[in-house]
Amino acid sequence: MDNNPRKVIILSLAATLLGLLLFIFGLSISHKRFILDIIYYLLCTSMVIISSLALYNNYKKEKYIIYLYILCINLFLIVLSSFYIIVNHIL
């Protein structure tokens, strides 16, 4: 199977972008309803986690630093979206 690093990076960034756009879209139409926000949050985090797992598995095969950099960005985005849910719905 062809594991082109450029292809892995582009697909990972696309999955992350798609998850975050879905989260932002969901927040804009949910009007702070808890159930809808949680559904869109779960969809967003699952997309970002799947993207991170793909990066991690490819990092184990090929030690490119950019994989770790994008993993850190994905971790930051998960923390940021979690912070939004906690502040607006739990506190």
Secondary structure by P-SEA (a helix, b strand, c coil): ccccaaaaaaaaaaaaaaaaaaaaaaaaaacccaaaaaaaaaaaaaaaaaaaaaaaaaaaacccaaaaaaaaaaaaaaaaaaaaaaacccc
